[in-house]
Amino acid sequence: MGVDLILRDMCRWQAKFRAFGLRIGYVGHYCWAFLFFPVTRASTILPLVGLTSESSIKYHIWLGHVSNFCFLVHTVVFLIYWAMVNKLMETFAWNATYVPNLAGTIAMVIGIAIWVTSLPSFRRKKFEIFFYTHHLYGLYIVFYAIHVGDSWFCMILPNIFLFFIDRYLRFLQSTKRSRLVSAKILPSDNLELTFAKTSGLHYTPTSILFLHVPSISKLQWHPFTITSSSNLEKDTLSVVIRKQGSWTQKLYTHLSSSIDSLEVSTEGPYGPNSFDVSRHDSLILVGGGSGVTPFISVIRELIFQSQNRSTKLPNVLLVCAFKNYHDLAFLDLIFPSDISVSDISKLNLRIEAYITREDKKPETTDDHKLLQTKWFKPQPLDSPISPVLGPNNFLWLGVVILSSFVMFLLLIGIVTRYYIYPVDHNTGSIYNFTYRVLWVMFLGCVCIFISSSIIFLWRKKENKEGDKDSKKQVQSVEFQTPTSSPGSWFHGHERELESVPYQSIVQATSVHFGSKPNLKKILFEAEGSEDVGVMVCGPKKMRHEVAKICSSGLAKNLHFEAISFNW
């Protein structure tokens, strides 16, 4: 009798232990229902909650950590449970009519590889391993879906469906070569690339653009900050690239050589759905190093708005911290080279620049520290950057999503009614568990492919005439020989070419050597204004310091917003 009670208690405990393993797996599954929304770059959902794909990456990371932790606990619990009941070989079982455990085991192995290589310490040191390992997500989804079955997979299907629509449209956009017009090599060894774009391509300040250079890497895409304004510069788009890491080092070497053309593909731009730069009475922009680059697009947008006499512009204070004096060349990018005095006369801009590692201005400037501009010859296959679905891109994206999902529901209904249902109810057997979920994935991919391809090709045909005009414009750009000129910070007013914008920057700038900005003092000095917008982009410590000051409550007129591109 005592033995029976012990066995009964043991069975009850084992059942509870198994139930715990199942429930922890459910938690991870619920995380998967939202995992792919943040990485859907052209999402129609993120703007509804005031997010961009870049600012929401952290939610993808958090959900990934929680889901992988839950799945790891789920796996360990079941391994212990099977060991207790002497069924450890269940780990490798592939049941035709029930949950295939082997599929879950394979998914877990892939998931651990993705998880470990995505940890910050690993990702920053071995980015390429992280990048290529992360592309195993396709296999991860397949084996995970097979493990959980079609019913549970349909619970998380919406975010995966939207992600794959976005991924396929990005692929279609990236098949075109983008027209690279010029490259500026800054004295700080950073780059500004300027591309041709269609006048119908609109984006907001602080947006980013993904670049792919096949001669450097066949697979890698990297995001860079856009410094131009789509309203001010209607036919060109510029990005700044900091020389950091092997990919950007190779790009810098390519552009510094004697090449006269470079094959580049682009994705984007991606950014906030709306960005009202004049909603505050004053703007304080705090940037560290290359963190000043998003604010260049903000200032250029203000220049465009200044052309409307009825628009009231905020006073702008740009606070920037650089390690070395030559990094001041970033400020040479604030104004477009073809800007006139009248265009910037209404802009009340003040710049406080801090050089933290040098106590005084260098006395000499080497030749290799000159600001170089390199122009590239147009190639027959080059085309200006344009929205993937043409004008009204978001409207047509909605059409793609709606049509593909309706098509999927119709096809899955037909297959279930006329193929799967007869097997289940007429033959006396149960339709294969794995085949059910494979049908769901296959039909989903087919519908995305058909709907996206048809609308993409149709819109491409509709915009063909505009593309012809743009291509003529691209081909007619006069090729110029590379030029070198001293930056405004290194030879002052000796610059004759482009002297108006650069001398304006010098006059608006105060340079402080050997110190860091006293952010608390700077922010509290703005207390006289009724409404002060504070934006910060730079190192994590700087962002947190500004956020702490703004949230302290000591100055109630400060409205904080952080821009972060650090994953």
HELIX and SHEET records of a PDB file:
HELIX    1   1 GLY A    2  TRP A   32  1                                  31    
HELIX    2   2 LEU A   46  VAL A   49  5                                   4    
HELIX    3   3 ILE A   57  MET A   84  1                                  28    
HELIX    4   4 LEU A   88  PHE A   92  5                                   5    
HELIX    5   5 ASN A  101  THR A  117  1                                  17    
HELIX    6   6 PRO A  120  LYS A  125  1                                   6    
HELIX    7   7 PHE A  127  HIS A  134  1                                   8    
HELIX    8   8 TYR A  137  SER A  174  1                                  38    
HELIX    9   9 SER A  246  SER A  256  1                                  11    
HELIX   10  10 GLY A  289  VAL A  292  5                                   4    
HELIX   11  11 THR A  293  GLN A  305  1                                  13    
HELIX   12  12 TYR A  325  LEU A  333  5                                   9    
HELIX   13  13 VAL A  341  ILE A  344  1                                   4    
HELIX   14  14 ASP A  367  LYS A  369  5                                   3    
HELIX   15  15 ASN A  393  VAL A  415  1                                  23    
HELIX   16  16 THR A  416  ILE A  420  3                                   5    
HELIX   17  17 TYR A  421  ASN A  426  1                                   6    
HELIX   18  18 PHE A  433  GLU A  462  1                                  30    
HELIX   19  19 LYS A  464  GLN A  475  1                                  12    
HELIX   20  20 SER A  488  HIS A  491  1                                   4    
HELIX   21  21 GLY A  492  GLU A  494  5                                   3    
HELIX   22  22 SER A  499  ALA A  508  1                                  10    
HELIX   23  23 LEU A  519  PHE A  524  1                                   6    
HELIX   24  24 GLU A  525  GLY A  528  5                                   4    
HELIX   25  25 LYS A  540  CYS A  550  1                                  11    
SHEET    1   A 2 ARG A 177  SER A 178  0                                        
SHEET    2   A 2 ASP A 382  SER A 383  1                                        
SHEET    1   B 8 SER A 265  TYR A 270  0                                        
SHEET    2   B 8 ILE A 208  HIS A 212 -1                                        
SHEET    3   B 8 HIS A 222  ILE A 226 -1                                        
SHEET    4   B 8 THR A 236  ILE A 241 -1                                        
SHEET    5   B 8 LEU A 191  ALA A 196 -1                                        
SHEET    6   B 8 LEU A 180  ILE A 185 -1                                        
SHEET    7   B 8 LEU A 371  TRP A 375 -1                                        
SHEET    8   B 8 THR A 483  SER A 485 -1                                        
SHEET    1   C 6 THR A 509  PHE A 513  0                                        
SHEET    2   C 6 LEU A 349  ILE A 355  1                                        
SHEET    3   C 6 ASN A 315  PHE A 322  1                                        
SHEET    4   C 6 SER A 282  GLY A 288  1                                        
SHEET    5   C 6 VAL A 532  CYS A 537  1                                        
SHEET    6   C 6 LEU A 558  ALA A 562  1                                        
END                                                                             
